[in-house]
Amino acid sequence: MRVPFIDLKAQYRAYKEEIDKEIGEVLESAVFIGGEKVSKLESRLGEYTGSKRVIGCSSGTDALLLALLAAGVQEGDEVITTPFTFIATAEVIAFLKAKPVFVDIEENSYNIDPTKIEEKITGKTKAIIPVSLYGQPADMEEINQIAASAPHKIWVIEDACQSFGAEYRGKKSCNLSDIGCTSFFPSKPLGCYGDGGALFTSDPIIAKKAAMLKNHGQSKRYEHEIVGLNARLDAIQAAVLLVKLEHFEEELKKRAEIADRYTKELKQYVITPQISKDRTSVFAQYSIRVPERRKEIINKLKTAGIPTAVHYPKPLHLQKAFEFLGHKKGDFPIAEKISQEILSLPMSPFLSEDDQEYVIKTLSKAF
């Protein structure tokens, strides 16, 4: 038996007629960059999240980069974030020659610990990037308050690359701070068929600057007000996303049902995800913790035809790319602990009950 980790083929088969029609319209129009599909998607994303302005772009990484550039982050500035995330979060900070300042995570949510942020703020702090990891928003209200109480402007940029669709105290992820950024990488809860992303804001100045930055700094054709990038979202990806967005809420319900079943059946064997009562998770990953024998468990599942993944095996402060920060093992003990225990199981709205039951039974036997 072979269980798919994320069943994108089944999803395509379910929406094939709609997706093929939307892509066909792009091909017939020959408008492949920008155009009606991208504008329509931006409008729909704004309606969905409540964000006043949405800028479609070429990836979640570029959305984060555009956010930092629009916020004016430059060489010598400091940006506070978590060491337990995909490298893109801190990569864009270092790319601009600003300094990533890491803060350890909460053991229950795996998100940045807001109680440890304030002590890391200096006169050079320009932004805070909390990551809404695995699909659950960070403590955004508390983080916003910390930023607001600082003696100078500190931007809060939610890295919502795994949490589009999640809710926090009645508001949607991507619309919880000054700027929100998400990814439409194919494996995300809302994914396209290549790279794609979006920046969300209700600040008209940030929106205007981000829109120029993503398109070579243009305010209008051949008028370049600032130095920018080529970070545009293409129309075929927008077409795919328009279809998937129509089915998205139903998919989120299925994700929640699958997560609930996993938790109910596995909590006696492993540490299951803890979701705060004031928010939801979209379960971009269903990640358990295996304090002992993780490698053995992975191998037993692999032998049974069940794929797993470790998100993430090494915190960023221990990565060679960030050696220049001078961190050592033990600096962020909770992030280091979780990295040695975390394990993601197959998860998608198209995971069949039979396949999930097989995963549960196999994992239970392994213990």
N, C-alpha and C positions, 0 to 999 in steps of 0.2 A: 504493500500500500504506500502511496506517495501523497502526502498532504501538502497543498500549496501554502507557502508562507503568506503571500498576498495574491488573491486570485483576480488579476486584472483581465485575464481572458474571459472569465465568466461574466465580469462586469461589461466588457465590450459586447459580448453576445446578447446580453440583456437589453442594451441600448443601441444595438448596431444600426437599426434603421434610422433612428434620430441622429446619431453621430455621423453616419455616412451622408445624410442629407445636408447637415450643417457644413461639413467639410466640402461637400460638392458645391455648395453655394459660394464658398471662398474660391474654389478652383475656377468656377465659372466667372466670378467677378474679376479674378486676377489681381485682387488687392490683398497682398500677402503680409504687409507690415502696416499696423494701425488699421484705420478704417472702421466701418460700421460695427463689425463683430467685437472689436476691442472696446469701442465706446459703449456698446450695449452691455458688455460684461462689466465694465467699470461701474456703470449705473446700477446693475443688478447687485453687485457686491456691496455697493454703498447702501442700497435698500436693505440688504440682508443684515449688515452689521450695524447700521445706524450712523456710519461714518459719513461726513458731509462730502469728502473728496477721496477718490480712489485713483491711484496711478498704477496701471498695469505695467509690469516690467519683465525682464528676461529670466529672473530667478529669484529665489528667496535671498540668496547671498547678495545679489545686486540691490534688492529692496533694502537690506540692512545698510549697504554701502551708500545708497542714495539718501537714506535717512540721516546718516552721520554727516554726509556732505551738506545736506540741506540745513542741518542744525549747526553747521559751521565748525565742526570738529576738525582740528588740524594738528600738525606736528607739535608735540610737547603737551597736548591736552591729555587728560585721564578719563577713561570710561570704565565704570564699575560694571562687572558682570560675573557670571558663574563659571567655575572651571569644569562643571559637569554638564557638557553640552557638545553638540557637533562643532567642529573647529571653525565653521563659518562665522559663528557669533563673535569670536575674538579675533579671527583672521582679518576681518574688515577693519577692526580698530588698528591693528598693527600695520595693515597695508597703508593706512593714512599717516603712519609714523606717530600715532598717538599711543598711549600706554594702556594696555588692558590691566585693570586692577581687579583681582579675583576676590570673591567673597564665598565662603563655604555654603553648603546647601542644608536644607531641612531634611532630617532622616525620613520623615513620613511622606513628604510630597516630592522630594528630589529637586525642588525648585530653590532658588536663592533664598537664603535666610534673611529676612528684612531686619531682624534685630542686630545683625552684624554689618549692616550697610553704613550707618551713620559714622562709625569710627573710621571708615575708609575715605570719607569725603575730605578733600583738600581744596585749596583755592584754584587748583588746576582741573578739578572735576567738571567735565562738560556734559556728561550724560550717564544714565544708568540703563543697562539693557538686561531686564529680567527675562528669562526664558520660560515659556509656558510648556514645560517638558512633558513628553509622552501624551499630550492632549489636554492637560489640566492647567488652567491659568495660575500664575504666581499670585502672591498677595499684593495685587496691584494697587489697591486703595492705600494701604500702608506705605508702599513704596512711593506713590505719588505725594503723599503727605510729607515724607522724608525729604523729597526733592524740593517741595514747595517751601519747606522751613529753612532751607539753606540760604545763606546771605547773598548768593548770586544765582542766576538762572541755571538750572540743571534740567536737561531734557530727559524725559522718560520714554524709552523706545521699547515697546513690547516685541520680543522675538516670538512671534506666534506662528512660526513655520511648521509647528506640529499641532497647533490648537485651533485652527480656523473652524468655527462652528460651536466651540465651547462657550459656556456662559459663566459669568462671574457676577454675583449679586444682581441678576436681572439684565446685565448688559453682555453683549457679544465680545468675545476675544477679537482683537484688532481694533477695537474702539474703547479701550480702557485707559489710554494715556495720550500723551502728546502725539505720538506716532506709533502705528502698529505695522508690522511687516509679516508677510506670510509667503509660503512656498507652495507651488503647484507641481512639484516633482511628482512623477507618476505614482509613487507609492504612498503619497500623502492622502489623508481622508478625502480631500478634494484635489485630484491630480489630473494633469493634462497628459499629452503623449510626447513629452519632451521636457525641456526646462521652461519654467514660468514662475512668476511671483507677482506680488502687489504690495504697494505702500498705502496705508490708510491714515488720514488725518482730518481734523476739522479746522486746522490752522491754514488760512488761505495763502499765507506767505510761504509756508513750508510746501504746500501743494504746488504752488506756481514754480518754486525753485526746483522741486523734484521732477516736475514735468519737463522743465528745460534740461536739467542734468541728464535725464535718461535719453535725450535726443540731441546730443552734441551741443548742449547749451543754447539751443535755438529758442527764441521767443516767437519767431515766424521764419518761414523758409529763407535760408541764407542770411538770417540776422542772428548772430551769436553773441548773447550778452555775457555769458560766462563759459569757462572751459568745462565741457561735460563728457559724457560717455555715450557709447552705443549700447543701451540697455533696454531696448524696446521689446514688448510682447508681440509675438507674431499672431496673425489672424487665425491660422489653423488651430493653434493652442486655445485661443479665445473661443472658437467654435466648439471645441470639445468640452471646454469648461461650462459653456452655456447649457449644454445638454445635461451634464453631470450635476450642475447646480439645481436643476429641476427635480432631481431624485435625491438630493443630498440629505434632506431631513429624514426621509425614510431610511436611508443608509445609516444615519446616526442612531436611529432607534434600534436597528439590527445590531450595530456595534455595541450598544449598551446592553442588549439582551445577551449577546455572546460573552461580554465581560462579566455580567452578573453570574452567568452559568459557570464560567471559569472560577470566579471567586468562591462561589458556594461549594464547588467540588474540590477545590485545591487548597483552601485556607488551612486545612489540618496538616498539610505537608510542607507548604512554603509560605513566604511572606507575600501576600497579595497586595495589589495597589490600594492605597487609601485616598479616597476622594473626599474633600472637605464638603460639608453640608451646604455651604453658600455658593457652590460652583458645580459645574459638570465637566466631564472629560469626554473627548471624542475618541479616546483610545487609539491614537495614531500608532501606538504599540501597546500590546498587553504585556507588561513587564513584571515578572515575579522576581523575588529575591531568594537565592539558594545559598544560605550561609556556609554550607559545607558540601563538598562533592560536586561542585558545579560542572567541572570538566567531565566527570563520570556520567552525570545526568545528560549532558549535551551529547556524548557519544552513544548512550543508550537510545536516546530519541532519534539520533541520526541513523543508527542501525535499523530502527523501526520505520524509517522513511519520513520522519518528522523533522523539518528544518527549524532551526532556532537562530537567534542573533543576539549579540551582546552590544547594547547601546548604553554605555560606551566602556571599552575595556581599560582605557587609560585617560585619567583627567588631563585637562589641557595644561595645567601647570607642570606636568611631568613630560610633556611632549617636547621633542628636540626643537621644534619651531619656536618654542617660547623659553628656551634656555636663557635668553638675554634678560629675562625678568628676575633670574636668580633664585627661583623657588627650589625647594627640596622636598623629598618625601616626608610626610608628616605635617606639612603646612596647612593642608585642608583635609583633615582626617575623615570627615563624613563622606566627602566626594570620593576619597580613596577607598573607603570601606564599601560603598555602594558599587563602585566599579568592579570590585572583586566578587560581588554577589548577584548582580543584575542579570536577567535572562529574559529575552522576549520570545513569546510563543506565537504560532500562526494566528493572524487576526485580519479579517476583512468582512464586510457585510455579506460576502458570498461564501463564507466558511460554512459548509453544511453541518447539520446536527450530527450526522454520522462521523464526519471527519473530526469534529470537536470532541465527540465522545471517545473516539480512538486516541486523541491526544491526552485527554484526561485519564483514561484507563492506563495508557502506557506510562505516563508520568507517575501515577499513583503506584503502579507496580515497581517502578524504579526506586521508590522510597520504602 
